Amino acid sequence: MIRHAVFVLFLTACSSTPSNPDGGVDAGDAGADVQQQATTDYASGSRLRAEVYTSADGAKKWHGWFDQTLGTECEFDFASDGALRCLPFDAHLDTAFGDSGCTQRIAPADTCKTGDPKFILDQSTQCASDVYAVGAKLGPLTTLWSNPNCTGSPYTGTENWFDVGAKQDPSVFVKGTLTREARGSALSMQFIVGDDGSREPQLPYDTTRKGTCDALPSGFTPNGDRCVPQRVAFFEFQYSDMACGNKAAIRQAQCNPPSDEVLSAAWVYEIVQCQGATLPTVANIGAKSTGPLYQNPANCGVDTNAPSEWYPVTTPIDPTSLPALSLAQSGSGRIVHDWRVSGSEQLYVQEFFDTQQKIACLPRKGSDGVLRCIPDIPSINPYYSDDKCTTPVLGWSQQASCPPTTPASVYLLEKWDGCETQYGHATLGAKLATPTALYQWDGSLQSCTTTGFDATADYYALTMTDPTTFAPLTDVRE
């Protein structure tokens, strides 16, 4: 699925929110009745089969596609013919070459995946990805060569490398079309519908503001009860005047935006003492403008790295003017669906909900290596009090000029198992004496090493929760 920076800014790697592609839009059957108690928000096609997380209770959460004709996973992106297509991603074209003349194009493949790749994806051209067949598997590489001067660098990695084969005709891959279906008077629900009948959920569309919208995660304003514009410009402390009084918002280039999607809003960030950069306001914007920009209100100097085009930030948007959203559970048993809804209209499955733990949960690998529905709470890379990284410790720093804060009562602890992150669940324990040494997993999260730490911080014990506390899930292909 297509992921844009606007969502990456807030969501975890295991995103539970549908993606937001750009491109032409079909109106769909806007007059059709909407099924109010749908059990899924996706559909497999005759060729694309859904990959879904499932619970023992029958709850399902879509997360990807498998092209059974080509025998490979794929995701929708813009192909070189300008169409949305389900393109394979099991290997990516690299900028390195396999020879000292920089004529042999090569591509690495993820060694964590079973079997060799079948296709190589080239995303080097913005908004127009190409796909190549996989060539011969290369022997162990000791040197990689790169332009502009075709210089060699030692290679010590463990990836498997392949020659790049013939470029593939885009029509080989399933074509998708962005469609909309009415959900009440204020919103439409967007889907990518494949020409094989597959159906992938996207984000809602605000029919008044004419743009994709969604709830913001908790902790930001407006709260998660309004459908906030998602195709937005960003105010990040740049101004259009030498007094730094007029806010200017920047919008990065977007691939093939729908012709009827209007860019009309900005997310306005501000520095709040003791909180850092926050998003207190979503505001309207004026017409696209050009000219120099300035930054840092203290001295208001010229921003030499600013883009040439920007949007003036005008009046704040009243959150109550935006479509209302809420969450509603559906299903039976321990794990049920947590639907994002508008009034009585179902939009999409945001995540699972554990009725026993009474908390939303995400499909993640637990600390025992089993896929489980792990609570959707903050995760940290913790300290450890031992050189084996088995006894976790929380470090909690206080800012001298800020009011005292209290750490949360529960956390997820991250650990890399070689191919993906494992998540342990821990509860806050007693405050500890300031340690004399602490340890952490290193940058690759594969070995435990000593680390520097703040001797003025507070430290707390963390008690690990038995991973079997959380419901197991399975990853199935329909």
N, C-alpha and C positions, 0 to 999 in steps of 0.2 A: 504494500500500500504506500501511497505517497505521503511523506512527512515533511512538513515545512517548519521553519525555525519558529514560527509563531506558537507552535505547540511544544516543540522541544524545550522552549524556555521554561515551562512549568512542569511537564509531565515526566514520570520516571521511565526507565528503559523498557519496563513492562507496561507500556501505555494501555490504559483501559478505555480510551476515548477514540472514536473513529477518526480516520484521517480526513484530509480536506484537499481533494484534487482540484485542479483548475481545468478549464476546457469548455467546449460547447455543452449546452444543456438542452435535453429534451423535456418538454412539459409533462410527459407521462399522462396517466389517466387521472387528472386532478379531481374529477367528479366521482371517482369510485369510492365506495364505502370503505372506511379504514377498520380493519379487524382490531377490536379493542383488547383482546386477550391473546395476542400472538405469543407463541412460545419461543420464537427465534426472530432475529432481525436480519438474517442472511438466507441465501439459498444456494445449494450446489447446482452446477449446470451439467450438461451432457458431457462436457470435457473438463471443466475446472471443478475439482472436488474440494470442498471446504475442509480445512484443518481446524479442529476445534478442541478446546479444553472441555472436558465433561466431568460431572460429578456422579457419584453413585445414585443420586436422586434424579438424574436426568437433566440437570441444568447444563446449558451449553454456551460457550463463548467463542465466537469466531476469531481466528488470528492469522489465517493465511490460506493460500491456494496451492493445489497440486494439479499440474497439467498432466492428465493421465495419457494423453496422446504422445507427449514428448517425454514423459517420465521424469519430470523435474518440478520443483517448487517455483513459483513465480509471484510477482506483485505488479500491480498496475502502475505504469509510468508512461511518459510520452516517448514514443518510438520515433525513428528518423523520418517516418511518413507523416508526422504531426498528430497521429491518433494515439489515444490511450490504449495500451496493450499490456497483457499480462506477460512481463518479461522475466526470464530466469535470472537468478542472481547467485548461482552456486560458485562462480568465480568472477573476478573483476579484473579488467585490463589495467596493468600497472604502467607507470611511467618508465620503468627500468627495461633494459634490453639484456639479452643473453650473450651478446658478442661484442668484441672491442670495436666493431664498425657501426654499432647501433642500428643494425638492420633486422635483427631477430627479435620481434615483439614477443613478449612472454607474459604470463599471468599466473599469480599464485592462487592456490585453493586452500580453503580452511581445512586443516587436518582433523578438526573435531567432527567433521561430517563423514558419514559412512560412504565409501565408494568415491570414484573419481567424478569430477564435474562433466557435464555434457555441453554446456555453453559458457561463453565468456561475455560479460556485460561491460560495455564501454560507455561510461557516463561523463566523459571528458568534454563533450559538447553540450552546453547548457540547453535544456528543453528538447533534446533530440538524441536519445540513447540508441546506440547500435548494439547488435548482438552478433557474436562470432561463434563458429563451431570450435570445439576444443581440439587442438592438435596433439602431437606426441608428448608423452610425459617425459620430462627431462631428468637426468641424473642429479645427484647432489650438487648444488651450486656453491661455489666459493667466492664468486665475484659477481656483482651486478654493475651494469654500465648505464650511464645516463647522460643526456644532453644538458646544456648546449654544446659542450666540448667532448662528449662521449668519454667521460672519465670513469674509471673503475673504482669501486669501493668494496671492501671485504664484506661477505655475507655470512652471518652465523645463525640465521633463523632456521626454523623447522618446517616452513610451508613446503608443500609440493608445488612444483612449477611446471607449466605446460606451454607448448608452442601455441600460437594463435592461428586458428584455421580460417575457413572461408566465411565472409560476411553473409549473414542470413537475411533473406527477404522478410521485412516486417510482417507481411501477411501470414507468415507461419504461425504467429502468436495471436491468441484470442483478443479480439477488439472489445473495448468497453465504452459505454456512453454514460455520461453523468445525467441522471434523471431526477425529477422531483415529484413527490406525492404530497398533496395537501394534508396538513394536520391542524385542523381548525382554521380560524380566520387569520391568524398572525404568522404561522410557521408552515413551512414545507419540510419534509424529510428528504434528504438527498441520498442517492444510491449510485454506485457504478454497476450497470447492468451489462454483463457480457453477452456477446452475440451467440453464446451457447446456452443462455438462460440463467447464468450465475448472477448473484446479486450480493453486492458488498455494501454494508452501511457506511455512510459518511456523516457529516455534521448537519444540523438543521440549517434552514435558510429563512431569514427574516424577510417576509414579503413586503413589509413597510419600508425598512431601511435598505432593502435589496442587497443583502449580503449574508454570507455564512456567519453563524453565531453559535455560541455555546456558553455554558456556565464556566465561570472562573473557579479554579480550585479554592478550597477553604483557606482562609488566611489573607485573601486579597479582597479588595472592594471594587465594584459592587459584589455582594455576597453571591454564593452559588445558586441564587433563586431567580436569576434573570438570564436571558439569552443575550450575552454580550457580544458585540461585533468581533470577529476573528480575523478578517482581512483588514488590517489596520496599519497605520503608520505609528512610529514610536518617538515620543519625546524623551530624550536622554540627555538633558542639560545642554541643549544647543539653542541659540537665539538668533533672530534675524536682524537685530539692531545692536549698535555699539554700546548701548546701555544695558544690554542683556535683560530687557523687559518683555520682549515679545517671543513667546515660545515657538520653536519650529520643530516639526516632526518629520522623520525620515522614513521612507518606504523603500525597501529593497526590491530589486527586479523580481517579477513574478512570471512564471511560465504559463502562457496561454490562458489568461483569466477569462472566465465566462463573460460574454458581451453584455449581459444584463446584471453583472455584479458591480456595485458602486462602492468605491473607496470613499468612506465618509467619516471615519473616526480615527482617533489616535489613542493609544494607551499612554498616559502621562505619568512618568516616574518622578518621584521627589525623594530627596534625602531627608529622612526623619531621624532626629537624634535618638541614639540607642537602638534604632531598628535598621539603619542603613537605607538602601534604595527600596522604596515601596511603590505600589501602584494604587494611589488613592483615587484616581480620577480617570474616567473615560470621557473624551471630549470630542466635539465636532471639529472638523478641519475645513479650511478654505481651499481655494483653487491652487493647483500646482504652481509653485513660484521658483524663481531662480535668483542667484546672487550670493554674496558671501554670508557665512554663518559665524557666530561668535560663541564662546564657551567660557565657563567659570565666572559666575557673577562677581566674584571678588575683584578680578582685574579685567574681565571681559575682553579677552584677547581673541584674535582671529583664529578660527579653526582651520588650519592648513590642510587637514585631511577630510574635510566635509565634502559631501557630494554636491553637485551643482544644482540639483533639484530637491525641493522640500515643500512642505505644506504648513501654512500658518495654523497654529492651534487657536481655536475660537472658544465657544461656550461649552461648559461641562454638559454632559448628557445626563438627564435625570434618570436614575436607574428604574424608577417606576414606569417610565415610558417604554421600557423594553419588555418583550414577552416574558411572562412568568414561567419558571421551570420548577420542578420538584423531582423527588425520587420515590419510586414505589416498587415494592417487592412482588414478585409473582413466582409461583411454583409451590411445591410441597417437599417436605423432608428437611434435612439440615442445611444444604446449600441450595439457595434459590437465586433467581435473577434480581439484580438491582437495576430497574429500568429508569432511564431519564425520560420524564413525561412532561407534557404541557397540558394542564387541566386533566381531562380524561384521555388524552391522546398519547399513546406510546410513541417514543421516538427511536431510541436505541438502547441496547443493553450496555450500561456503563461498566459494570463489574458484577462479581458474585457477592452474595451476602450470606454470612454464616449465622444462622438463626440460633445456634447453640452458644456461640461466642458473642452474639449480638454486635457484630462489626462487619463492615465491608472487607472483602479479602480479594487477593490477586493470585493468579497462578504463578507460583515461584517454586524453585527447587529448595526444599527444606535442608536443614543442617544434616539430616540423615541421607541426603541424596535423592529423596523421593519428591516428586511433584505434588505440592500441596496447596491448599487455599490459605495463604499466609496473610495475616491482618494487614490492611492498608494503613500503615503507620510509618513515621520517619525511620530511615535507615542510616546507620553510621558505620564508619570503619574504626572500630574501637581500639583503645590501648589494651595491652595485656600485662599482667604483673609477672609473667614467667616467660622464659626464653623458648618455650614450645608454643606460645600463643594459644593456651588452653583456658586461662582464667581471665575473662574480660573485665575491663575497668572503664568507667566513664570519666572523662575529664571535662570539667565545667568551669569555664572562665567567666569572671565578672568584670565589667567595665567600671573603672573607678568612679566615673562621673554619672553613671546610670543607676537607676533603682535596682536593687537585688532581684535576681530571677531564680526560679526553681526549675530544676530539670524535670523532663517528662517522666512518667512512671514506667513506660514501656518503650522498647526500641527494637529494631531489627539490626542484627549484626551481619555484615557482609564478609564473605570469604570466597575467594576464587578457587574452584576445584580443578582448574586446568582448561576447561571449555566454557563454563558459565558460572555465574555467581550463585553461591548457596546463601540462604538466609536463615540465620538463627534468631529466635525470639527470646528476649531477655527482659526481666523486670528489675527495677531499680532497688538496690539494697542499701546497706548502711554506708554512711560517710566514712572514708578511710583516712589514715594518716598520710601525709604527703610522701609519695614513694621516692626512693633514691634512684630507681631505674625503671623504665617502661619499655615495652616492645610493641611492634606492629608488623603486620604483613607488609613486605616491601612493595615497590611500585608495581611489580607484576603480580602481586598478591599470591606468590607461590613459596616464599620463604619468610621465616620469622626473624626479624633483626631488631637491634636496639634502636631507639629513636629519641630525639630531643623532645622535651615536654616543658610545660609552663609550671615552674615550682610554686607559683602563687595561686594556681587554680585549685578548685576543690575536686576531690576524686571520690567516686562512689563504686561500691561493688555492684556487679550485674549478675543476676541469677538466671541461668539458662532454663528455658521452658522445654519440657519433653516434646520433641517435634511431632510425636504421634497425637498430641493434643489437637492438631489441625487436620482437617479432613483431606484425605488423598484425592487427587484428580488424575485423569488420564488424558493424554494427548492423542487424539484419534483422527483418522482421515476417513471422511465419509465415502 
